[in-house]
Amino acid sequence: MANWKKVIVSGSAADLASLTLDTQLAVTEGGTGRTTLPENQVLIGSGTAGVSNVGALTNGQLIIGSTGAAPSTATLGTTLGLEIDAGAGTLSISPVATGTGNFINAQTNGTSLTVAGTDRVLLSDQSNASGTLNYVTISQLTTAVGGGTVTSVSASGNVNGITLISDLNSTSPELTLGGTLGSIANSQLTNNTVSYGGVTLALGGTDATPAFDLSDATGLPLTTGVSGVLPIANGGTNISSYTTGDILYASSGTALAKLGIGSSGQILAVSSGGIVEWINNDEGDITSVANTTNGGLTVTNGTGPDVTLTLNLNNLSAAAVDVAADSIAIIDANDSNGSRKESIADLATAMAGTNITATSGVLSVATSSLTTVANATNGGMEVANGSGPIATLAMDINNLSAASIASGDNIAFSDESAAGDPTKKESIDDVATLFAGTGLTATNAVIEVDYGSTAGTAAEGDTVVSFLGTTNEIELSTNTFTTVGGGGSVTVGLPDNVTITNNLTVANNAIISGDLTVSGTASFTHSDNLDIADKFITLASGSTTRLDGGIIIATGPAAGGTQVGEAFGFNAQAGGRGRWGITGSQNNSAGAIVSVDQMVTAGSSTSAPSAAPTYGGTSGFGNMHVDTNLGDIYIYV
């Protein structure tokens, strides 16, 4: 028996009794990319490739990482007197307590170190049964061990004339230092050289021409050690005295000169001779003021002396506004009307009143804020359902105030040449110019006729026009206008009842105001397609029950000359309310259609389907249903 089955699509929950794959599920699909997994082994990801494994671990082994590569198994090594006890699922690390390789002996020899009282040593605390390993400082150890007495000292020797002798007394030993110090070479001294002014001289050596470097000298006596005025060539100024406020300047490439202090308010300038001089400050420091490209300013009289700057927003570069991050300039009334900047987001927040919220510079109106919509007096709008919840607005030209249109006025129009067909305005003058074709001239929104007797001109009102009929074909009730401008009428017609016994050919369009009754076979020939203005076509018109029907695309005659083709039609016998479908080789004289392939219909509700499809009924295989609440899709099979 047919029933509804859920279709599994992206985002829907699968409802499967079981799932069998004919290949391993790839990593990109949420699988491992493998058909089997090794027992008791750790898996390693490899991007979108199938997972790998590190191999089985033995007792005490660990997984060790490797930069840029997959981790691997390794056995933890030991050093410096440590030992490892590895078991099944356990790992213990402890110091070696016995033997020559114990924890103490395994450390680096420290005989060259200088021992301080704050240095630490390890001890096994035997004050408790566990013998806890702790550290103590050298000072603690010295205090705990206490003092002692030297019972014997053996010492003797002779170096550079100095002798060392011990009396070997075990009770109060004495060391005697004697002899005379001598025969010590300069090289045996720790400091055996002398350095001064960048010159280093070995003790006992000589240097007749030392090259002293006095760059770091701090006490060179220029007063007593130098005579005269230091010239420029030697780094001096060649000037021996100054007056308060003097300024030094180079008067040439090899000479300095003094410029006396100027008067109050004067400024330094360059003279025509190319040296500095004091001048009155009556020209200003700025010689020219100009607006930078897209600087937003208009500069008037930029070369001075009085420069005027005007804010010009149109001069700024155009840019897309980022309401969440951009800022604008404001006049801060709360800070003495000073110019300040403020972010657009903060401005939007400040502007957000009742039922309006601002988020990252975007204003939003609460859906319940708008209570009514109404048309302003002569606003040109028609409002339907103005109190909501869905108000409909329509343009109503008759609602606008009446006014006389004149040159210079504008009308609204839809600009079909621009993207989105925006509504724009256009002057009446331009519309008149656009409408003024051949033989017409538009001036100040007024269109006038160009009179004349040549092509593109019109006949004047006093021109006589005559109309002539054709005997037995065209009847004219009045055939002459006294003048073109004088008015008149011409009636052209046929007899009340016209019977055409031969073929009728209409070369152009024909409009039939009454009904068209075709007693024979109606055939429509079009160069490309049949154009029908009606929105609906009724087939099987007049029937009171569902019947088969459809459209057949002819493909040729079948055996016997019967016209057949590909058909799209409605099979009223297909179950339920019938079903649409397609079939081939359909006889155009048949009264029924048997669909080979059925059209799929899709229904929807807020729950899973239970009843058979409306179209096709229990035979409506392939029809679809959408659960709009859960987003699930079902197919009837």
C-alpha positions in Angstrom: 0.0 0.0 0.0 1.3 3.4 -0.9 2.1 5.9 1.8 4.2 9.0 2.5 8.0 8.7 2.8 10.2 11.5 4.2 12.8 12.8 1.7 16.2 13.5 3.3 17.7 16.8 2.3 20.3 19.2 3.7 19.1 20.4 7.1 16.4 17.8 7.7 16.4 15.1 10.3 16.8 11.6 8.9 14.2 9.0 10.0 15.8 5.8 8.9 15.4 2.2 10.3 18.9 1.4 9.0 21.6 2.7 6.8 24.0 0.6 4.6 26.8 2.2 2.6 28.6 0.6 -0.3 31.8 2.4 0.5 33.4 4.1 3.5 32.0 7.5 4.5 34.4 10.2 3.6 35.7 12.7 6.2 34.1 15.6 4.3 30.7 13.8 4.8 31.3 13.3 8.6 32.9 9.8 8.3 36.4 8.5 8.9 37.2 7.5 5.4 38.0 3.9 6.6 36.1 0.6 6.6 37.7 -0.7 9.8 39.4 0.8 12.8 42.4 -0.8 14.6 41.7 -2.1 18.1 43.2 -0.1 21.1 44.8 2.5 18.8 44.5 6.3 18.7 43.2 7.8 15.4 44.8 10.9 13.8 43.0 13.3 11.5 44.7 14.1 8.1 42.6 17.0 6.7 40.0 15.6 4.3 41.8 12.3 3.8 40.9 9.3 5.8 42.0 9.1 9.4 45.2 7.2 10.3 46.5 5.6 13.5 49.6 5.8 15.6 50.0 2.1 16.2 49.4 0.0 19.4 51.2 1.3 22.5 53.1 -0.9 25.0 53.3 -0.4 28.7 54.8 3.0 29.5 54.7 4.4 26.0 53.3 7.9 25.3 52.0 9.8 22.2 54.5 12.5 21.3 53.7 15.5 19.1 55.8 16.6 16.1 55.5 20.2 14.7 53.9 20.1 11.3 53.7 16.3 11.3 51.5 13.5 12.8 52.3 12.4 16.4 54.0 9.1 17.0 54.5 6.7 19.9 57.7 6.8 22.0 59.1 5.5 25.3 59.8 8.1 27.9 63.5 8.3 28.5 65.3 9.3 31.8 68.4 11.3 32.8 70.1 12.9 35.8 69.4 10.0 38.2 65.7 9.5 37.4 64.1 6.1 36.8 60.7 5.0 35.3 58.4 2.2 36.5 56.0 1.4 33.6 53.0 -0.9 34.0 49.7 -1.6 32.2 48.1 1.8 32.3 50.5 3.2 34.9 53.7 5.3 34.8 55.8 6.3 37.7 58.9 8.6 37.7 61.2 8.7 40.8 64.9 9.5 41.6 67.5 6.7 41.8 68.2 6.2 45.5 71.2 3.7 45.4 74.3 2.9 43.3 76.8 5.1 41.6 74.1 6.4 39.3 71.9 7.7 42.1 70.2 11.1 41.8 73.0 13.0 43.6 75.9 11.5 41.6 74.0 12.0 38.3 74.1 15.8 38.7 76.7 18.2 37.2 80.0 18.6 39.2 79.7 21.9 41.1 83.2 22.2 42.5 83.8 25.4 40.5 80.8 27.2 42.0 80.9 29.8 44.7 78.7 28.6 47.5 76.4 31.1 49.2 74.4 30.8 52.4 71.1 31.0 50.4 72.1 28.1 48.1 70.1 24.9 48.6 70.9 21.2 48.9 68.6 18.1 49.0 68.2 16.1 52.2 66.2 13.0 53.1 64.2 14.0 56.2 64.7 11.0 58.5 62.7 12.7 61.3 59.7 10.8 60.0 59.2 7.3 58.8 58.7 8.2 55.2 62.1 9.9 54.7 60.6 12.8 52.7 63.0 14.5 50.3 63.3 18.3 51.1 65.8 21.1 50.5 67.7 23.2 53.1 69.9 26.2 52.6 73.7 26.2 53.2 73.0 28.5 56.2 70.6 26.0 57.7 73.1 23.2 57.1 76.0 25.1 58.7 73.9 25.9 61.8 72.8 22.3 62.1 76.3 20.8 61.7 77.9 23.4 64.0 81.7 24.4 64.4 84.9 22.3 64.7 88.6 22.4 65.5 91.4 22.0 62.9 93.7 19.3 64.3 96.5 19.3 61.7 97.6 21.5 58.8 100.4 20.5 56.5 101.7 23.4 54.3 105.1 24.4 52.7 106.4 26.1 49.5 108.3 29.0 48.0 106.9 31.2 45.2 108.6 34.4 44.0 110.7 34.6 47.2 107.7 34.0 49.6 107.8 30.9 51.8 105.0 29.1 53.6 105.9 26.9 56.6 103.6 24.9 59.0 104.7 23.8 62.4 102.4 20.8 62.1 101.1 21.3 65.6 98.0 19.2 66.1 96.7 21.4 69.0 97.3 25.0 67.8 98.8 24.8 64.3 100.6 27.9 62.9 101.4 28.9 59.3 104.4 31.1 58.8 104.7 33.4 55.7 108.3 34.6 55.1 110.9 35.6 52.5 111.1 38.6 50.2 108.7 39.3 47.3 110.7 39.5 44.0 111.2 38.2 40.5 107.6 38.9 39.5 107.2 39.5 35.8 104.8 42.2 34.6 102.9 39.6 32.6 102.1 37.8 35.9 100.2 40.8 37.2 96.4 40.9 36.6 96.6 44.5 35.4 99.8 44.6 33.4 98.9 47.5 31.1 98.1 51.3 31.4 95.5 53.0 29.1 95.1 56.8 28.7 93.5 58.9 25.9 93.0 55.9 23.7 96.6 54.7 24.0 97.4 51.4 25.8 100.9 50.8 27.0 102.3 47.6 28.6 104.1 48.0 31.9 107.8 48.4 31.2 107.1 49.4 27.6 107.7 52.8 25.7 105.8 54.8 23.0 107.7 57.9 21.7 104.7 59.1 19.6 101.4 58.2 21.3 98.3 58.9 19.3 96.0 60.3 22.0 92.2 60.4 21.4 90.7 63.3 23.4 87.1 62.8 22.1 86.0 61.7 25.6 88.1 64.2 27.5 86.0 66.0 30.2 88.6 68.4 31.6 90.7 69.7 28.7 91.9 73.2 30.0 91.1 75.4 27.0 91.9 78.6 29.0 95.4 77.6 30.0 96.0 75.1 27.3 94.8 77.2 24.2 95.8 80.8 23.3 94.0 83.3 21.1 90.5 82.9 19.4 89.7 79.4 18.1 89.4 79.7 14.3 86.6 78.2 12.2 89.0 75.8 10.6 89.6 74.2 14.0 85.9 74.1 14.9 85.7 77.5 16.5 83.7 80.6 15.6 86.6 83.1 15.3 84.4 85.4 17.5 85.6 86.3 21.0 82.5 88.2 22.4 78.7 88.5 22.0 75.9 90.9 22.9 72.8 89.4 24.5 70.4 88.2 21.8 73.0 87.9 19.1 72.4 85.3 16.4 75.3 83.5 14.6 74.9 82.9 10.9 77.2 81.9 8.0 78.1 85.0 6.1 80.1 82.8 3.6 81.3 79.2 3.3 84.3 79.9 5.7 83.1 82.7 7.9 80.5 83.3 10.7 78.9 86.7 11.5 76.7 88.1 14.3 73.2 89.5 13.8 72.1 91.7 16.7 68.8 91.2 18.4 65.8 92.7 16.6 63.0 94.9 17.9 59.9 93.5 19.6 57.5 91.9 17.1 60.0 91.7 14.3 60.6 88.4 12.5 63.6 86.8 10.8 63.7 86.9 7.0 66.1 86.5 4.2 67.5 89.7 2.6 68.0 90.3 -1.0 71.7 89.6 -0.4 70.9 86.1 0.8 71.6 86.5 4.5 69.2 86.7 7.5 67.8 90.0 8.7 65.1 91.3 11.1 62.0 92.8 9.4 58.6 94.1 10.6 55.9 91.4 10.8 53.5 93.0 8.3 53.4 90.3 5.6 52.4 87.2 7.6 54.2 83.9 7.8 51.8 82.2 5.3 52.4 83.1 1.7 49.6 81.1 0.2 46.6 79.1 1.3 45.0 76.5 -1.0 42.4 73.7 -0.6 43.8 70.2 -0.8 42.1 67.9 -3.4 38.6 67.2 -2.1 39.5 68.9 1.1 35.9 70.3 1.6 36.9 74.0 1.7 36.5 77.0 -0.7 39.6 79.3 -0.4 39.1 83.0 -1.3 42.2 85.4 -1.6 44.5 82.5 -0.9 47.7 84.5 -1.4 46.6 86.9 1.4 46.9 89.1 3.3 43.3 88.2 4.3 42.4 84.6 3.5 38.7 83.5 3.7 37.9 79.8 4.2 34.4 78.5 3.6 33.2 75.0 4.3 32.2 73.3 0.9 30.7 69.9 1.4 30.3 69.5 -2.4 34.1 69.6 -2.7 34.5 66.4 -0.6 35.0 63.0 -2.2 31.9 60.9 -2.5 32.0 57.8 -0.4 29.7 55.0 0.7 28.5 55.7 4.3 29.3 53.0 6.8 26.7 53.9 9.5 28.3 51.6 12.0 31.8 53.1 11.8 31.7 56.5 10.1 31.5 59.9 11.9 30.1 63.4 11.1 30.9 66.9 12.3 28.5 68.6 14.8 28.2 71.9 16.7 28.2 70.9 20.4 25.7 73.2 22.1 26.7 71.7 25.4 30.3 72.7 25.0 30.2 76.4 24.0 29.0 75.5 20.4 32.4 74.0 19.7 32.9 71.9 16.6 33.1 68.2 17.5 32.8 64.9 15.7 30.2 62.3 16.5 29.8 58.7 15.1 26.7 58.1 13.0 25.9 55.2 15.2 25.8 57.4 18.3 23.7 60.0 16.4 21.2 57.3 15.4 21.0 56.1 19.0 20.4 59.7 20.2 17.6 60.1 17.6 15.9 56.9 18.4 12.8 57.9 20.3 9.8 56.0 21.4 9.3 52.7 19.5 12.5 53.3 17.5 15.7 51.4 18.1 19.2 52.0 16.8 21.6 49.2 16.1 25.1 50.0 14.6 23.7 53.2 13.1 20.5 51.6 11.6 17.2 52.9 12.8 14.3 50.4 13.1 10.7 51.1 13.9 8.9 48.7 16.1 6.2 46.8 14.1 3.5 47.9 16.5 4.5 51.6 16.4 2.5 52.7 13.4 -1.1 52.8 14.4 -2.7 54.6 11.5 -1.9 55.8 8.0 -4.0 58.6 6.5 -3.7 60.8 3.4 -2.8 64.4 3.9 -5.3 66.9 2.5 -4.9 66.9 -1.3 -2.0 64.6 -0.8 -2.7 62.7 -3.9 -2.9 59.3 -2.2 -5.7 56.8 -1.6 -5.3 54.9 1.7 -7.0 51.5 2.3 -7.1 49.8 5.7 -5.3 52.8 7.2 -5.6 51.5 10.7 -3.6 48.3 9.8 -2.3 45.9 10.2 -1.5 46.1 6.5 -2.2 49.5 5.0 -2.4 49.9 1.2 -1.4 53.2 -0.5 -2.3 54.1 -4.1 -1.7 57.2 -6.1 -5.0 59.2 -6.6 -4.4 62.1 -9.0 -8.0 63.3 -8.5 -7.2 63.9 -4.8 -4.6 66.5 -5.6 -5.5 70.2 -5.5 -6.4 71.7 -8.9 -4.0 74.1 -10.5 -3.3 75.7 -13.9 -0.2 74.1 -15.5 2.2 76.5 -17.1 5.7 76.7 -18.5 8.2 75.9 -15.8 6.0 73.4 -14.0 7.0 69.7 -13.6 5.3 66.4 -13.8 6.3 63.0 -12.4 7.2 60.1 -14.7 8.7 56.6 -14.5 12.2 56.6 -16.0 12.3 53.3 -17.9 15.8 54.0 -19.2 17.3 53.8 -15.7 17.8 50.7 -13.6 14.8 50.0 -11.4 12.5 52.4 -13.3 12.8 55.2 -10.7 10.2 57.9 -10.5 11.6 61.3 -11.5 10.3 64.7 -12.5 10.4 66.5 -15.8 9.5 70.1 -16.8 6.4 70.7 -19.0 8.6 72.6 -21.4 10.8 69.5 -22.0 7.7 67.3 -22.4 6.3 69.6 -25.0 9.6 69.6 -26.8 9.7 65.8 -26.8 6.1 65.6 -28.2 6.8 68.2 -30.9 7.5 65.9 -33.9 7.5 66.7 -37.6 5.4 69.7 -38.4 5.2 70.9 -34.8 7.3 73.4 -32.8 7.3 73.7 -29.0 8.0 77.1 -27.3 7.6 77.7 -23.5 5.5 74.5 -23.2 3.2 75.5 -26.1 3.1 73.3 -29.2 2.3 75.1 -32.5 1.6 73.6 -35.9 4.1 74.3 -38.8 1.9 75.3 -41.7 3.0 74.9 -45.3 2.6 72.9 -48.4 5.8 70.8 -48.2 6.5 67.6 -46.5 6.5 67.8 -42.7 4.1 70.8 -42.6 0.3 71.0 -42.0 -2.6 72.5 -44.0 -4.1 75.8 -42.8 -7.7 76.0 -41.6 -9.1 77.6 -44.8 -8.0 74.8 -47.1 -10.9 72.9 -48.8 -10.8 69.1 -48.4 -13.0 66.8 -50.6 -13.6 63.0 -50.1 -14.7 60.8 -53.0 -16.3 57.4 -52.6 -16.4 54.4 -54.9 -19.6 53.4 -56.6 -21.2 50.2 -55.1 -18.3 49.8 -52.7 -18.0 52.8 -50.3 -20.9 55.1 -49.3 -20.3 58.7 -48.1 -23.0 60.7 -46.3 -21.0 64.0 -46.6 -18.0 64.3 -48.7 -16.8 67.9 -48.5 -15.4 70.2 -45.8 -15.8 73.9 -46.7 -12.5 74.5 -44.9 -10.3 72.2 -42.8 -10.8 74.5 -39.8 -14.5 74.9 -40.4 -15.5 71.4 -39.2 -17.7 68.8 -40.8 -18.1 65.0 -40.9 -17.6 62.2 -43.4 -19.3 58.9 -42.8 -17.8 56.0 -44.7 -19.7 52.7 -44.5 -21.1 49.5 -46.0 -24.7 48.3 -46.3 -26.3 47.2 -43.0 -25.9 43.5 -43.9 -23.0 42.4 -45.9 -22.7 38.9 -47.4 -19.4 37.9 -48.9 -19.7 34.9 -51.2 -16.1 34.7 -52.1 -12.9 34.5 -50.0 -12.3 37.5 -47.7 -8.7 38.5 -47.2 -7.9 41.2 -44.7 -4.3 42.4 -45.2 -4.1 44.3 -41.9 -5.7 43.9 -38.5 -9.4 43.3 -38.1 -11.4 44.2 -35.0 -14.8 42.5 -34.5 -16.9 44.2 -31.9 -19.6 41.5 -31.8 -19.4 37.7 -31.5 -17.5 35.7 -34.1 -19.2 32.5 -35.0 -17.4 29.9 -37.2 -19.6 27.3 -38.7 -16.7 25.3 -40.3 -13.2 24.5 -39.0 -11.4 27.5 -37.5 -7.7 27.6 -38.5 -5.2 30.1 -37.2 -2.0 30.7 -39.0 0.7 32.8 -37.5 4.3 33.3 -38.7 5.6 32.3 -35.2 3.1 31.8 -32.4 -0.6 32.2 -31.6 -1.2 35.3 -29.4 -4.3 35.1 -27.2 -5.1 38.0 -24.9 -7.5 36.0 -22.7 -5.9 34.8 -19.4 -7.8 31.5 -19.3 -8.8 28.9 -21.9 -11.7 26.6 -21.1 -11.7 23.1 -22.6 -14.7 20.8 -22.5 -16.8 23.9 -22.1 -20.3 23.1 -20.9 -19.5 19.8 -19.2 -20.9 19.1 -15.7 -18.4 16.4 -14.7 -14.7 16.0 -14.9 -13.6 14.8 -18.4 -10.3 14.1 -20.1 -8.8 16.9 -22.1 -5.6 18.6 -23.0 -3.3 20.0 -25.7 -1.7 17.8 -28.5 1.5 18.8 -30.3 1.3 17.2 -33.7 4.2 14.9 -34.6 2.7 13.3 -37.8 0.1 10.9 -38.9 -0.1 7.4 -37.5 -1.1 4.3 -39.6 -4.2 5.1 -41.5 -3.5 8.8 -41.6 -4.9 9.7 -38.2 -3.1 12.8 -36.7 -1.1 12.0 -33.5 1.3 13.9 -31.3 2.8 14.5 -27.9 0.0 15.4 -25.4 -0.3 17.3 -22.2 -3.6 16.7 -20.6 -5.9 15.9 -17.7 -6.8 12.3 -16.9 -10.0 12.4 -15.0 -9.9 8.7 -14.2 -6.4 8.7 -12.6 -7.8 8.6 -9.0 -8.7 11.3 -6.5 -9.6 14.4 -8.5 -7.7 13.1 -11.5 -4.2 13.9 -12.5 -2.3 15.9 -15.1 0.3 14.1 -17.2 2.0 13.7 -20.6 1.9 10.9 -23.2 3.1 10.3 -26.7 1.3 9.2 -29.9 -2.0 10.7 -28.6 -4.8 10.5 -31.3 -6.3 13.9 -31.8 -9.7 12.3 -32.2 -9.6 10.3 -29.0 -12.0 11.1 -26.2 -9.7 10.2 -23.4 -6.0 10.4 -22.4 -3.9 7.8 -20.7 -0.9 9.5 -19.2 2.4 7.7 -19.4 4.2 10.2 -17.1 2.3 12.1 -14.4 2.7 15.7 -13.3 4.0 16.1 -9.6 1.9 18.3 -7.4 3.2 19.7 -4.1 1.0 20.4 -1.1 1.9 21.9 2.2 0.6 22.1 5.8 2.0 22.6 9.3 2.3 18.9 9.9 3.3 15.6 8.2 0.8 14.3 5.6 -1.6 11.4 6.4 -4.3 11.3 3.7 -3.6 10.3 0.1 -2.8 13.1 -2.4 -5.7 15.2 -3.7 -4.6 14.6 -7.3 -4.2 10.9 -8.1 -5.6 9.7 -4.7 -4.1 6.4 -3.7 -2.5 6.2 -7.1 -0.8 9.6 -6.8 2.7 8.2 -6.8 5.4 10.8 -6.8 3.4 13.7 -5.4 5.1 15.8 -2.8 4.2 17.4 0.5 6.0 20.0 2.6 5.7 20.2 6.4 6.1 24.0 6.8 6.5 23.7 10.6 9.6 21.4 10.6 10.7 22.0 7.0 10.5 18.3 6.1 9.7 17.0 2.6 7.6 13.9 1.8 7.0 11.9 -1.3 4.0 9.6 -1.9 5.2 6.1 -3.0 
